[in-house]
Amino acid sequence: MSVFTAIDEDRELDEEDFTPGIEPQATWCPGCGDFGVLKALKGAMVELGRDPDETLLVTGIGCSGKLSSYFESYGFHSIHGRSLPVARAAKLANPGLEVVAAGGDGDGYGIGGNHFVHTARENHDMTYVVFNNEIFGLTKGQTSPTSPKGHKSKTQPHGSAKDPIRPLSLSLTGGASYIARTAAVNPNQAQEILVEAIEHDGFSHVDFLTQCPTWNKDAKQYVPYVDIQKNEEYEFDITDRREAGEAMYEAESALYDGTVLTGRFYHDETRPSYHEEKQSVGELPEQPLAEQYFDPDREWERSLELVENHT
């Protein structure tokens, strides 16, 4: 429990607690899958009993970046592809916060791809939700890293010549300790996966398939989907790295043929988080930065000493 909690612990939460008091009019298009992410995230927080004042939502740029405006919690709307560095710093300063980062496929897998791989490698304790609609939506439908080969857009009028990125496999290779894929058209599974991801101690990556009815009408709308945990044909051990990798490869290969495989792909509960590893070797203090007392007089004295010593 965060030391900053100001809300009565006995209060029963509902989704309205995560809706801003002055709710801005959503500018997502009718039918946009981003509404599904927002609803699933609110539902997950209520199910987990998290208070808005214990939660930080960091977003990048794009349609997904608007999520922090429609979700009542601490929020930080960062620059393009940079939600993860901000989220990492906040979590290290205040481990009591529940930190969720969000971005689109262009934001998270393209511009912020380097941050994605290294946050997974270091296993920072946070949840990363990537809205994957296979295009840059806010800037009117340019080709993104998850656009299928041959996809035509204003930036690729003759069709993309590149194979799409494999975000699940990339996450596993990087070192994420929880990896799942869900879809906005499957709200019950989406909420269940977000609950698991947020509860997990380590880096949780959720590839969230979100339809874009305005700029990517030719894309598969992610139905019908298959829940791999409820289909014997896809039975495998999600704690086994090799089996999980094979399942991810199959899911990522089949997606562009119209077979949408969703569910939990990998879960490693044994790997310590970045914060735990750093504390074990003495590189992080026991008392987090956010809980250290700030003495303005003392800081002033130190500043004077610094000036005197360098003049």
Phi, psi and omega in degrees: 000131182292144177287351183267001183298128180243004184256143179304124184295337183274355183291139177272126183271151169219179186297335179295333178294339179255015176253125182304145180300318173253092188281118177291151179291125182297131180259009173291149181291152174302132180088359180295139179290347181295332176299325179293324178294315181300315181294317180295322181292317176300315181298321180295317181295320178295315180299324180278346181076023178283138175273149177303326183280003174252006190236139174238128177246117180250129181236162175262214180250145181130183177303322179296331182296341180284350184305320184292342178280337184255007184234124183279108176186182166296142182220152177215115179264098188273187180273176191298121176079008188244019181294325184292316177301321178294316181296321180297316181297318181296319181292322179292324181287325182220085181298346179287344179283142168273112186256125176237129175249148181218149178193169177271179181291324175290318180294312188272321184263342179259278184299320181259021185300322180295318178296323180299310183297317186280333173291324174293317181300320183273351175058051176293142184279091179197171178246131180243116181254120180249118178284109185252098177245012173068018176205169166274107186278313187297328181262022166079041162087031175287160178297137180241177180296341180257004176296140181291155177301132182095354181297127181261135178209180179296331179271343179226066187297338179261004180100138180297133179267001187252145173290144179291156177292155177250090189294325181292313180296321179297321179295318180294316179298321179296322178126011178302144183258356171216125183224130180212162173228135176221184184216149181296336180279000180234071190298325182294313178295321181301315180293318179300317181292320179295324176300312179298316183297317182290324179288336184294136177269096183146188183278118179253126179245122178242111175276109189255106180289120183233122180289146175238097185285351183264312188249358180218055184292338182278347183288157174295138182269019172066030170223145355285150179252161177240127174273110187294341177280348182244015181229117185298336181297335184248029183292127176200167182269112184287352176266354180265117185300319182291314180295322179296319179298320179294320179294321178296316182299319179295317181296320182285331177286324186278339188303316185280355173264359176100003176261110187260105180260121182235162177137194179272129181253328183207139179211111179245106182270358186266338185283127179291151178284168178303315182298317180295319180295317182293322178292324183294333179257009174080017181268353175232138182289156177297320180269116182296157184304320184293344182254003179276137183288132180258121180255103184298327179292316180297319180297324179294319179296319180295325179294319179297317179300320181297318180294316182296324182284345184239018177235000000 
